[in-house]
Amino acid sequence: AHLEGQTDPDFQVVVAIDGSTDGTADMLAGLDLPYDLKWVDTRCDGYGLAVARNLGILAADGRAVAILDDDSFPRPDFVREHKRSVRRGVITGGPREPAEAGNTRMLWKMAELAKLPREVPMAIPELRREWPNAYLIENNICMLRDDFIGMGLFSERLKMYGYIGQEFFGRAEFLGIKYQYNHGAGLLHHGEFAGDNGLSTRRKEKETRVADFLRPSLMRPHHYRAQVAWAEARVDGREVAMPGYRAHAIANAPILAARMLAAAAKRRIRRVLKP
């Protein structure tokens, strides 16, 4: 209903089936919808979010692609606003309003993003400096399809929670991609749905801690350049070898552990001193 109620009815939906075992493809095949629909299947057993998004982007027939996770429902102007505001070399983000009134953390994040100027493309370092609490999220972003490919798609190197978005925006910053915020391209975001590809909140927290150690070794210039080459090869049907990262991660682990302990100590001190 959220898609059928769009104020701009000219769009295509590409469903990326990621680990579903409930007959999703058969259900989709039986639908009679007023918009174009196609689907792809990651055939992943584990966390295949980046794989799903990449398959969806590559399968899309349109000029621009908006990322919409399965726990999110677009507002009526979602399609119209993203189509209107999409620009070359720019990531356009939109609001993710929480469905649960008690989700104070998401409400705070959206309030901080709402402070951004309306549809003004900004360099990401400038954005982080001027609006340090503007937490960039890759669910509900829109780019030209060839820009997604040109910047390397989403990294499939670590199939775990707590890596994809951070690496994506870090690579965008490295490549000079800008970010703008469209306050009108909103969606309603639900919390953790049952299943969520098998990831409970507790498991997400565990995977995030592992990703915190591994992620810095993959967020380096030569890895960013390799990711771009990987995406270009994938479009052409070729395979390219990716540089290793484990040796660097192991060597860097003591430094990261010290930094994480120091950050945790600072948070505890702030809680104690808070009036």
C-alpha positions in Angstrom: 0.0 0.0 0.0 2.9 2.4 0.8 4.2 1.9 -2.8 0.9 1.9 -4.5 0.1 5.2 -2.8 3.1 7.1 -4.2 2.3 10.6 -5.7 4.6 9.7 -8.6 3.5 6.3 -10.0 6.3 6.0 -12.5 8.9 3.8 -10.8 10.3 0.3 -10.7 10.7 -1.9 -7.6 13.6 -4.4 -7.5 13.3 -6.8 -4.5 16.5 -8.4 -3.4 15.7 -11.6 -1.6 18.3 -12.1 1.1 18.2 -15.3 3.0 14.4 -15.7 2.8 13.0 -19.2 3.1 9.3 -18.4 3.1 8.6 -18.6 -0.6 9.1 -14.9 -1.3 9.8 -15.4 -5.0 6.6 -17.4 -5.5 4.6 -14.7 -3.7 6.1 -12.0 -5.8 5.4 -13.9 -9.0 1.7 -14.0 -8.1 1.3 -10.3 -7.5 -0.6 -8.0 -9.9 0.8 -4.5 -9.3 0.4 -1.1 -11.0 4.2 -0.7 -11.1 7.1 -2.6 -12.6 8.5 -5.3 -10.3 11.4 -7.7 -10.6 13.5 -9.6 -8.1 16.9 -11.1 -7.5 18.1 -13.7 -5.0 21.4 -13.4 -3.1 21.3 -17.1 -2.2 23.3 -16.1 0.9 23.1 -18.2 4.1 24.5 -15.4 6.3 24.5 -11.6 6.3 24.1 -10.7 2.7 23.0 -7.1 2.9 25.7 -5.7 0.6 25.2 -8.5 -1.9 21.5 -7.8 -2.0 21.9 -4.1 -2.5 24.5 -4.6 -5.3 22.3 -7.2 -7.1 19.4 -4.8 -6.9 21.4 -1.8 -8.2 22.7 -3.8 -11.1 19.3 -5.2 -12.0 17.6 -1.8 -11.9 16.5 -0.4 -15.3 16.1 3.2 -14.1 18.5 6.2 -14.2 18.5 6.5 -10.4 18.3 4.0 -7.5 16.9 4.6 -4.0 17.9 2.1 -1.2 15.0 1.0 0.9 15.4 -1.8 3.5 12.6 -4.2 4.2 11.8 -2.8 7.6 11.1 0.7 6.0 7.9 2.0 4.4 8.1 5.0 2.1 6.0 8.1 2.6 3.7 9.1 -0.3 6.2 11.6 -1.7 9.2 9.3 -1.4 9.6 8.5 -5.1 8.7 12.0 -6.3 11.1 13.7 -4.0 14.1 11.4 -4.7 13.5 11.7 -8.5 13.3 15.5 -8.2 16.4 16.0 -6.1 18.9 13.4 -7.5 22.1 14.9 -8.7 25.3 13.8 -10.4 28.1 12.9 -7.8 25.8 13.4 -4.8 24.3 11.0 -2.3 20.8 12.2 -1.3 19.6 11.1 2.1 16.1 11.4 3.6 14.4 11.0 7.0 13.8 7.7 8.7 11.0 8.4 11.1 10.7 5.6 13.8 7.5 3.8 13.9 7.9 3.3 17.7 7.3 6.5 19.7 9.7 5.3 22.4 12.7 5.0 20.0 14.4 8.0 21.4 17.8 7.3 19.8 16.4 7.3 16.3 14.3 10.4 17.1 17.5 12.2 18.2 19.4 11.1 15.0 16.6 12.4 12.8 16.4 15.7 14.7 20.1 16.1 14.1 19.8 15.3 10.4 16.9 17.7 10.1 19.3 20.6 11.0 21.1 20.1 7.7 20.3 22.7 5.0 17.7 21.6 2.5 19.2 19.9 -0.6 22.6 21.6 -0.4 25.3 19.3 -1.7 28.2 19.3 0.9 31.6 17.7 1.0 31.4 15.0 3.6 34.4 16.4 5.7 32.6 19.7 5.8 29.4 18.0 6.9 31.1 16.1 9.7 32.9 19.3 10.9 29.8 21.6 10.9 27.2 19.0 11.9 29.1 16.4 13.9 25.9 14.7 15.2 24.5 14.2 11.7 24.7 10.4 11.5 24.7 9.3 7.9 22.7 6.2 7.1 22.6 4.3 3.9 19.0 3.1 4.2 17.0 5.8 2.4 19.7 7.2 0.1 19.4 7.8 -3.6 22.1 8.1 -6.3 22.3 7.9 -10.0 22.7 4.2 -10.9 26.0 4.8 -12.7 27.3 6.8 -9.7 26.6 3.9 -7.4 28.7 1.7 -9.8 31.3 4.4 -10.3 32.0 4.7 -6.6 32.3 0.9 -6.2 28.8 -0.2 -5.1 28.6 -1.7 -1.5 31.6 -3.6 -0.2 31.0 -7.3 0.2 34.3 -7.9 2.0 32.9 -8.4 5.5 29.5 -10.1 5.6 28.7 -8.9 9.1 26.7 -6.1 10.8 28.6 -2.8 11.5 30.7 -2.5 8.4 28.8 -1.7 5.2 27.5 1.9 5.9 30.7 3.1 7.6 32.9 1.9 4.7 30.5 3.2 2.1 30.5 6.8 3.4 34.3 6.6 4.1 34.8 5.7 0.5 32.4 8.3 -0.7 34.4 10.9 1.3 37.7 9.6 -0.2 36.3 9.8 -3.8 34.9 13.3 -3.3 31.2 12.3 -3.5 29.0 14.9 -1.8 25.9 14.5 0.4 22.7 16.4 0.5 19.5 16.0 2.6 16.0 16.0 1.2 13.6 16.6 4.1 10.7 15.5 1.9 11.9 12.0 0.9 10.9 10.3 4.1 10.1 6.8 5.2 8.7 5.1 8.3 11.3 2.8 9.9 10.3 -0.1 12.1 12.7 -1.5 14.7 14.0 -5.0 14.7 11.5 -7.3 12.8 11.4 -10.9 13.9 14.1 -12.8 11.9 15.9 -9.8 10.3 18.0 -12.3 8.5 18.6 -14.1 11.7 20.2 -11.1 13.4 18.9 -10.3 16.9 20.0 -7.1 18.6 22.5 -9.1 20.7 24.1 -10.7 17.7 24.3 -7.3 15.9 26.2 -5.9 18.9 28.6 -8.8 18.8 29.2 -8.5 15.1 29.7 -4.7 15.5 32.5 -5.3 18.0 34.3 -7.6 15.5 33.7 -5.1 12.7 35.2 -2.4 14.8 38.5 -4.3 14.7 38.4 -5.3 11.1 36.9 -2.2 9.5 39.8 0.2 9.7 42.1 -2.2 7.8 39.6 -2.0 4.9 39.0 1.7 5.0 42.3 2.7 3.4 42.9 4.3 0.0 44.2 1.3 -1.8 41.2 -0.7 -0.6 38.8 2.1 -1.8 40.5 2.1 -5.2 40.3 -1.7 -5.4 36.6 -1.6 -4.6 36.0 0.8 -7.5 37.9 -1.6 -9.8 35.9 -4.5 -8.5 32.6 -2.9 -9.3 33.7 -1.9 -12.8 34.9 -5.5 -13.4 31.6 -6.9 -12.0 29.6 -4.9 -14.5 31.8 -6.3 -17.3 31.4 -9.8 -16.0 35.0 -10.1 -14.9 36.6 -11.0 -11.6 39.5 -9.2 -10.0 41.6 -10.1 -6.9 41.1 -7.9 -3.9 44.0 -6.9 -1.6 44.3 -8.7 1.7 43.6 -7.0 5.1 43.9 -9.6 7.8 47.6 -9.1 8.5 47.1 -5.3 8.9 44.1 -5.9 11.2 46.1 -8.3 13.4 49.0 -5.9 13.7 46.7 -3.0 14.4 44.6 -4.8 17.0 46.5 -3.6 20.1 46.3 0.1 19.0 42.5 -0.3 18.3 41.9 -2.1 21.6 43.7 0.8 23.5 41.6 3.4 21.7 38.4 1.5 22.4 39.2 1.2 26.1 40.1 4.9 26.3 36.8 5.8 24.6 34.8 3.6 27.0 36.6 5.2 30.0 35.7 8.6 28.7 32.0 7.6 28.4 32.0 6.3 32.0 33.6 9.5 33.3 31.0 11.6 31.5 28.2 9.6 33.0 29.6 10.0 36.5 30.1 13.8 36.0 26.8 14.4 34.4 24.6 16.5 36.6 
